[in-house]
């Protein structure tokens, strides 16, 4: 499956390259930049062909500065700690005052951490922000070993230990489970780097509640089906050749198929914007799809264990989840303040699935727990967009500030 995909991508590369050269010629100074209607349509066609493919490297976050107080402050990406399957990336700012340190745990679900660029931009003025920059599994040599569910948790623990005592944890979507596990394990061990607060946003803590299409898909097939049909080996020519992975292009296909009509319309609109010379609207669409079509592969062990543990066996809410073979006692979480956030229209992690963490952390006193349901947003609106910035974020900021 992977070899077939890669062969097709390799065959398309010269066609895309020629289309790009033609597009540059048609939009050059000799034709006065889309001056003639026929040339505009031809150039738009070339650009759509040029863009007809996926990329497999992390896009640039593109965050060069942020406004802190009354001044613009430069932002520099700093690789604070590098592990085989992920980098702790810091958005370093030159500010005089110490700000709360926040580790943003990005999903490992086929896209890069740049999917949370809007989340990071919103957090940056008030916080010292770090993010889990997960590596593409096809670029990780076999000599580094596998990357499974427990390894993901261990990466979070090591990143928090690097940040030191008093840091805060914010997880978005899929890693809410691993973030909760990491906090419990660190609490059990009385690890001094246990986070002061934990924010879980739109995550599948208990998928038995209000199952979505995603949940139903995960339970509609046995694990043998997932392994037989969705797992491939990385072909030769990549650092991770031979590694068993769940390819990013498979995950993207699943995402697109859920909203096929919307994506087809978006690309038709993009073509029309290009053909009509409405470059501002075209640029917004291109920016979104440049990120959306940048995919990474997941190590097969992590993918299969996540499907089984979280979406089929419900081990976390049943109290059956273990870490390195040992039981996890979520009652050990007594000092880490908890905030759960859900979206009213979320069709990926529906209402009730994330707030379930409140009951699981049964030893936390009431004043240490808070829940927010954001009206009028779907899954992405919980952590991106106007309502995230204007209504959800102030609650997150106050939660962190109160725990700092």
C-alpha positions as CSV (number, residue, x, y, z in Angstrom):
1,X,0.0,0.0,0.0
2,X,2.7,2.5,1.0
3,X,4.9,1.6,-2.0
4,X,1.9,2.1,-4.4
5,X,1.3,5.5,-2.8
6,X,4.9,6.6,-3.0
7,X,5.2,5.4,-6.6
8,X,2.2,7.5,-7.6
9,X,3.6,10.5,-5.7
10,X,7.0,10.1,-7.4
11,X,5.3,9.9,-10.9
12,X,3.3,13.0,-10.2
13,X,6.3,15.1,-9.1
14,X,7.5,16.1,-12.6
15,X,3.9,16.9,-13.6
16,X,3.5,19.1,-10.6
17,X,6.8,20.7,-11.3
18,X,5.9,21.5,-14.9
19,X,2.6,22.9,-13.8
20,X,4.4,25.2,-11.3
21,X,6.7,26.5,-14.0
22,X,3.8,27.2,-16.3
23,X,1.9,29.0,-13.5
24,X,4.9,31.2,-12.8
25,X,5.2,32.1,-16.5
26,X,1.5,32.9,-16.8
27,X,1.5,35.1,-13.8
28,X,4.8,36.8,-14.7
29,X,5.3,40.5,-15.7
30,X,4.9,39.7,-19.4
31,X,1.2,39.1,-19.0
32,X,0.7,41.7,-16.3
33,X,-0.3,39.2,-13.6
34,X,-3.6,37.6,-14.5
35,X,-4.5,40.5,-16.9
36,X,-6.3,38.3,-19.4
37,X,-9.3,36.2,-18.3
38,X,-8.2,33.2,-20.3
39,X,-4.7,33.3,-18.8
40,X,-6.1,33.6,-15.3
41,X,-8.1,30.4,-15.7
42,X,-5.2,28.6,-17.3
43,X,-2.9,29.8,-14.5
44,X,-5.5,28.7,-11.9
45,X,-5.6,25.3,-13.5
46,X,-1.8,25.0,-13.4
47,X,-1.8,26.0,-9.7
48,X,-4.4,23.4,-8.8
49,X,-2.3,20.7,-10.5
50,X,0.8,22.0,-8.8
51,X,-0.9,21.7,-5.4
52,X,-2.3,18.2,-6.1
53,X,-0.2,16.3,-3.6
54,X,0.7,15.8,0.0
55,X,3.8,16.9,1.9
56,X,5.6,15.0,4.7
57,X,7.6,17.6,6.5
58,X,6.4,19.9,9.3
59,X,5.3,23.3,8.0
60,X,6.7,26.4,9.5
61,X,4.8,27.7,12.5
62,X,5.4,31.2,11.1
63,X,5.4,32.9,14.5
64,X,8.0,35.6,14.3
65,X,6.7,38.1,16.9
66,X,3.9,38.6,19.4
67,X,2.5,41.6,21.2
68,X,3.3,41.5,24.9
69,X,1.8,44.5,26.8
70,X,2.4,47.5,24.6
71,X,5.3,46.3,22.6
72,X,6.1,43.8,19.8
73,X,8.4,41.1,21.0
74,X,10.4,38.8,18.7
75,X,9.7,35.0,18.9
76,X,12.4,32.4,18.3
77,X,11.8,28.7,18.0
78,X,14.2,26.8,20.4
79,X,14.6,23.0,20.5
80,X,14.8,22.6,24.2
81,X,14.9,18.8,24.3
82,X,15.1,16.3,21.5
83,X,14.0,12.7,21.9
84,X,13.8,10.0,19.1
85,X,10.1,10.6,18.4
86,X,9.5,14.1,19.5
87,X,11.1,17.5,20.2
88,X,10.2,19.8,23.0
89,X,9.9,23.1,21.0
90,X,9.9,26.4,22.9
91,X,8.6,29.7,21.5
92,X,11.2,31.9,23.2
93,X,10.4,35.5,23.8
94,X,12.6,38.3,25.1
95,X,10.6,39.5,28.1
96,X,11.7,40.8,31.4
97,X,9.1,39.1,33.6
98,X,8.7,35.4,34.3
99,X,5.6,33.9,32.7
100,X,3.8,30.7,33.5
101,X,5.4,27.8,31.6
102,X,2.9,25.8,29.6
103,X,3.5,22.5,27.8
104,X,1.0,22.2,24.9
105,X,0.6,18.5,24.0
106,X,-0.3,18.3,20.3
107,X,-2.2,15.4,18.8
108,X,-0.3,12.6,17.1
109,X,-3.0,11.7,14.6
110,X,-1.6,12.2,11.1
111,X,-0.9,15.9,11.2
112,X,2.0,17.9,12.6
113,X,2.0,20.1,15.7
114,X,1.5,23.1,13.5
115,X,-2.2,22.2,13.5
116,X,-2.2,24.1,16.8
117,X,-0.5,27.3,15.6
118,X,-3.6,29.3,16.4
119,X,-3.6,27.8,19.9
120,X,0.0,28.7,20.4
121,X,-0.4,32.3,19.1
122,X,-3.2,32.9,21.5
123,X,-1.3,31.6,24.5
124,X,2.0,33.3,23.7
125,X,1.4,36.9,25.0
126,X,0.8,35.6,28.6
127,X,2.8,32.4,28.8
128,X,6.1,30.8,28.2
129,X,4.9,28.3,25.6
130,X,6.4,24.9,24.7
131,X,4.9,22.3,22.4
132,X,5.4,18.6,21.6
133,X,6.7,18.6,18.1
134,X,6.2,15.0,17.1
135,X,8.5,13.5,14.5
136,X,7.3,11.8,11.3
137,X,7.7,8.0,12.0
138,X,8.9,7.4,8.5
139,X,12.0,9.5,9.3
140,X,12.9,7.6,12.6
141,X,15.3,4.8,12.0
142,X,14.4,1.3,13.1
143,X,17.4,1.3,15.5
144,X,15.4,3.7,17.7
145,X,12.9,0.9,18.5
146,X,9.1,1.2,18.5
147,X,6.9,4.0,19.8
148,X,3.9,2.7,21.7
149,X,1.2,4.2,24.0
150,X,3.5,4.1,27.1
151,X,6.3,5.7,25.1
152,X,4.1,8.7,24.3
153,X,3.3,9.0,28.0
154,X,7.0,8.8,28.8
155,X,7.8,11.6,26.4
156,X,5.3,13.8,28.2
157,X,6.9,13.0,31.6
158,X,10.4,13.7,30.3
159,X,9.3,17.0,28.8
160,X,7.7,18.1,32.0
161,X,10.8,17.1,34.0
162,X,12.8,19.2,31.6
163,X,10.5,22.2,32.3
164,X,10.8,21.5,36.0
165,X,8.4,22.1,38.9
166,X,5.5,24.5,38.5
167,X,4.8,24.0,34.8
168,X,1.3,23.7,33.4
169,X,-0.1,21.0,31.0
170,X,-2.5,21.7,28.1
171,X,-3.6,18.8,25.9
172,X,-5.7,19.0,22.8
173,X,-7.9,16.1,21.5
174,X,-6.3,12.6,21.3
175,X,-3.4,13.2,23.9
176,X,-5.8,14.2,26.6
177,X,-5.7,10.5,27.6
178,X,-1.9,10.3,27.7
179,X,-1.7,13.7,29.5
180,X,-4.0,12.5,32.2
181,X,-2.0,9.3,32.5
182,X,1.3,11.1,32.7
183,X,-0.1,13.4,35.5
184,X,-1.4,10.4,37.5
185,X,1.9,8.5,37.1
186,X,3.9,11.6,38.2
187,X,1.6,12.1,41.1
188,X,1.9,8.5,42.2
189,X,5.7,8.9,42.1
190,X,5.6,12.3,43.8
191,X,7.6,13.6,41.0
192,X,8.5,17.3,41.7
193,X,7.8,18.2,38.1
194,X,4.1,17.1,38.3
195,X,2.2,19.9,36.5
196,X,0.5,22.6,38.7
197,X,-2.5,22.5,36.4
198,X,-3.9,20.4,33.6
199,X,-6.3,21.5,30.8
200,X,-7.9,18.8,28.7
201,X,-9.6,20.1,25.6
202,X,-12.0,18.0,23.4
203,X,-10.3,14.7,24.3
204,X,-11.6,11.1,24.2
205,X,-11.5,10.3,27.9
206,X,-14.6,8.1,27.9
207,X,-15.7,7.2,24.4
208,X,-18.7,5.2,25.7
209,X,-20.5,8.6,26.2
210,X,-22.4,9.9,23.2
211,X,-20.5,7.9,20.6
212,X,-19.6,9.8,17.4
213,X,-19.0,8.5,13.9
214,X,-15.3,8.2,14.8
215,X,-16.1,6.1,17.8
216,X,-18.4,3.9,15.9
217,X,-15.9,3.3,13.2
218,X,-13.3,2.3,15.8
219,X,-15.6,-0.3,17.3
220,X,-17.1,-1.6,14.0
221,X,-14.0,-3.7,13.1
222,X,-11.8,-6.1,15.2
223,X,-8.2,-5.2,15.8
224,X,-7.1,-7.7,13.3
225,X,-8.8,-5.7,10.6
226,X,-7.0,-2.5,11.5
227,X,-3.7,-4.2,11.5
228,X,-4.3,-6.0,8.2
229,X,-5.8,-3.1,6.3
230,X,-4.2,0.1,7.7
231,X,-0.7,-0.8,8.6
232,X,2.2,-0.7,6.1
233,X,5.9,-0.6,6.1
234,X,7.9,2.5,5.2
235,X,9.4,1.9,1.7
236,X,13.1,2.1,0.9
237,X,14.6,5.5,0.5
238,X,13.5,7.0,3.9
239,X,15.4,6.9,7.2
240,X,12.7,4.8,8.7
241,X,12.6,2.2,5.9
242,X,11.0,-1.0,7.2
243,X,9.2,0.6,10.1
244,X,5.6,-0.5,10.5
245,X,3.4,2.6,10.4
246,X,-0.1,3.8,10.1
247,X,0.5,6.2,7.1
248,X,-0.5,9.8,7.4
249,X,-2.1,9.7,3.9
250,X,-4.5,7.0,5.3
251,X,-5.6,9.2,8.2
252,X,-6.0,12.2,5.9
253,X,-8.2,10.1,3.6
254,X,-10.4,9.2,6.6
255,X,-10.6,12.9,7.7
256,X,-11.5,14.1,4.1
257,X,-14.1,11.4,3.6
258,X,-16.0,12.6,6.7
259,X,-16.5,16.0,5.0
260,X,-16.0,15.3,1.3
261,X,-18.6,17.8,0.0
262,X,-17.1,20.6,2.1
263,X,-13.5,19.9,0.8
264,X,-14.6,19.7,-2.8
265,X,-16.4,23.0,-2.5
266,X,-13.4,24.6,-0.8
267,X,-11.2,23.5,-3.7
268,X,-13.7,24.8,-6.3
269,X,-13.8,28.1,-4.4
270,X,-10.0,28.2,-4.4
271,X,-9.9,27.7,-8.2
272,X,-12.5,30.5,-8.6
273,X,-10.6,32.9,-6.3
274,X,-7.4,32.3,-8.3
275,X,-9.2,32.6,-11.7
276,X,-10.9,35.8,-10.6
277,X,-7.8,37.3,-9.1
278,X,-9.1,37.4,-5.5
279,X,-5.7,36.5,-4.2
280,X,-6.4,37.4,-0.5
281,X,-9.2,34.8,-0.3
282,X,-7.1,32.3,-2.2
283,X,-4.2,32.8,0.1
284,X,-6.3,32.0,3.2
285,X,-7.5,28.7,1.6
286,X,-4.0,27.8,0.5
287,X,-2.6,28.4,4.0
288,X,-5.2,26.1,5.5
289,X,-4.7,23.3,3.0
290,X,-0.9,23.6,3.1
291,X,-1.2,22.6,6.8
292,X,-4.0,20.1,6.3
293,X,-2.2,18.3,3.6
294,X,1.1,18.0,5.5
295,X,0.9,14.5,7.0
296,X,3.1,12.4,9.2
297,X,3.1,8.6,9.8
298,X,2.3,7.1,13.2
299,X,4.3,4.2,14.5
300,X,2.0,1.1,14.2
301,X,2.3,0.2,17.9
302,X,1.1,3.6,19.0
303,X,-1.8,3.6,16.6
304,X,-3.0,0.1,17.3
305,X,-2.7,0.4,21.1
306,X,-4.5,3.7,21.0
307,X,-7.4,2.3,19.0
308,X,-7.6,-0.7,21.3
309,X,-7.1,0.9,24.7
310,X,-9.0,4.2,24.2
311,X,-11.7,3.5,21.6
312,X,-12.4,-0.2,21.9
313,X,-11.6,-1.4,25.5
314,X,-12.3,1.9,27.3
315,X,-9.5,1.0,29.7
316,X,-9.2,4.5,31.2
317,X,-12.7,5.0,32.4
318,X,-13.0,1.4,33.4
319,X,-9.8,1.7,35.6
320,X,-8.0,-1.0,33.6
321,X,-5.3,1.1,32.0
322,X,-1.7,0.4,33.1
323,X,1.7,2.1,32.6
324,X,4.7,0.0,32.0
325,X,2.7,-3.0,33.3
326,X,1.7,-1.2,36.6
327,X,-1.8,-0.1,37.6
328,X,-2.5,3.6,37.5
329,X,-4.1,5.3,40.5
330,X,-5.9,8.5,39.3
331,X,-6.8,9.2,42.9
332,X,-3.1,10.2,43.4
333,X,-3.9,13.4,41.5
334,X,-4.5,15.7,44.5
335,X,-2.6,18.9,43.7
336,X,-2.9,19.4,39.9
337,X,-5.9,21.6,39.2
338,X,-8.1,20.3,36.4
339,X,-10.0,22.2,33.6
340,X,-11.9,20.3,31.0
341,X,-13.3,22.0,27.8
342,X,-15.8,20.7,25.3
343,X,-17.5,22.1,22.2
344,X,-21.3,22.0,21.8
345,X,-21.1,20.9,18.2
346,X,-18.1,18.6,18.4
347,X,-18.6,15.6,16.1
348,X,-15.3,14.0,17.0
349,X,-15.2,14.1,20.8
350,X,-18.8,14.7,21.8
351,X,-20.2,16.4,24.9
352,X,-19.5,14.2,28.0
353,X,-16.4,12.4,26.8
354,X,-13.9,14.9,28.1
355,X,-15.7,16.0,31.3
356,X,-15.5,12.4,32.4
357,X,-12.0,13.2,33.6
358,X,-13.6,15.1,36.5
359,X,-15.0,11.8,37.9
360,X,-11.8,9.9,37.2
361,X,-9.8,12.4,39.3
362,X,-12.0,11.6,42.2
363,X,-9.6,12.8,44.9
364,X,-9.4,16.3,43.6
365,X,-11.3,18.7,45.8
366,X,-14.2,20.6,44.1
367,X,-12.3,23.9,44.0
368,X,-9.6,22.2,42.0
369,X,-11.9,21.1,39.2
370,X,-13.7,23.2,36.6
371,X,-15.5,22.4,33.3
372,X,-16.4,24.7,30.4
373,X,-18.8,23.8,27.5
374,X,-18.3,26.3,24.7
375,X,-21.5,27.0,22.8
376,X,-21.6,27.2,19.1
377,X,-18.3,25.5,18.2
378,X,-17.3,22.2,16.7
379,X,-14.1,20.3,17.4
380,X,-11.6,22.8,16.0
381,X,-13.5,25.7,17.4
382,X,-12.6,24.6,20.9
383,X,-8.9,25.4,20.4
384,X,-8.8,27.6,17.3
385,X,-10.7,30.6,15.9
386,X,-12.5,33.6,17.4
387,X,-14.5,31.9,20.1
388,X,-11.4,30.1,21.3
389,X,-9.5,33.4,21.6
390,X,-12.4,35.4,22.9
391,X,-14.4,33.0,25.1
392,X,-12.4,29.8,25.8
393,X,-8.9,31.2,26.3
394,X,-9.8,33.7,29.1
395,X,-11.0,30.7,31.1
396,X,-7.9,28.7,30.3
397,X,-5.7,31.7,31.2
398,X,-7.4,32.3,34.5
399,X,-7.2,28.5,35.3
400,X,-3.4,28.6,34.8
401,X,-2.9,31.9,36.6
402,X,-4.9,30.6,39.7
403,X,-2.7,27.5,39.8
404,X,0.7,29.2,39.2
